[in-house]
Amino acid sequence: MGGVWLSWLLAERLRFGADERFARERAWPVLREAAAFCLDWLVTMPDGTLGTSPSTSPENHHLTPDGTRVAVSRSATMDLTLISGLFTRLSGLAERLHRSDDPVVVAARAALPLIPGPSAGRDGLVREWLDDPPQAERGHRHLSHLLFAYPGDTPRDAHLRAAAARSLDDRQDDSTGWSLAWKLALWARLREPARVSRLLRLVLRPAPVEEASERGGLYPNLFAAHPPFQIDGNLGYVAAVAEMLVQSHDGTITVLPAVPAEWRSGQVRGLVARPGVSVDVAWDTVAGRITMTRLALTARRPAGRTRVVVRSGEREALIDLSAGRRVVVDPATLTAGAP
């Protein structure tokens, strides 16, 4: 499934405003062939659904009925999330390129409704495998079964969001550098600034260079800990910070969804939101609450193609960026002002 996950990155670049040439020449052949592979890999389960077998959830194990610790089962949630996500992205790309009659696209669309989505199982946790066997290691550092929540498009379904949060709690806060970064991004996506604060303290704490363990933190040179170091912890931290400040996975540009209370004031320029909009935003703490004080949006697409919904707290507004210029938005009313 590694190649399938990588194919998502091309689809995400399209969602962030990549042009037609990239869609046609780079994204289409990779997504199409990845989907063709997945169609061959999927098998029909006894209940008529589609799944993967054999299947693993990276580096994790579960228990068989007799208590044996094993790694292989069927239909890991990560597999099904990656495949259904790929098929959905391929379908959208096919519409964009007027290739909906391609046989791989037709087969992928037919398969989509037969692939089970993520669901809550034992103890209200997200199932890591379709059969929901008992865990072998509570607190395991991997979060592969939560891929649907981040970097996937976190569903609005409150029950599933609660199951994702419960699963994060079950895995516990502390871990390796890269795992902490993923947890930080997940809590940001779930819009829980208090949990973001807790994780930040673990991510940024000093990690003694002589301590060879799986504990996270930062070495004196600021590399993420877990010997010898984990650059994915550093890069993942940057992604998580972006998720705290701007989210756009659900079709709306949400500003400052998970800023921790410790960041009492600040500003960021040039964050890019889907569908290709540059965001400049500043905030301050007013009456104990993080409050947006400035917002400006610039369409990165050609003029005449971009109208976006912007959300801040409970307020939401449609902003027209089709003139192709920078638009300053009143943070109090979310109305467009002068450039």
Buried (B, 14 or more C-beta within 10 A) or exposed (E): BEEBBEBBEBBBBBBBBBEEEBBBEBBBEBBBEBBBBBBEBBEEBEEEBBBBBEBBBEEBBBBEEEEEEEBEBBBBBBBBBBBBBBBBBBBBBBEBBEBEEBEBBEBBBEBBEBBBEBBBBEEEBBBBBBEBBEBBBEEBBBBBBBBBBBBBBBBEEEEBBBBBBBBBEBBEBBBBBBBBBBBBBBBBBBBBBEBBBBBBEBBEEEBEBEEEEEBBBBBEEEBBBBEEBBEBBBEBBEBBBBBBBBBBBBEBBBBBBBBBEEBEEEEBEEBBBBBBBBBBBBBBEEEEEBBBEBBBBBBBBEEEEBEBBBBBBEEEBEBEBBEBEBBBBEBEEBEBEEE
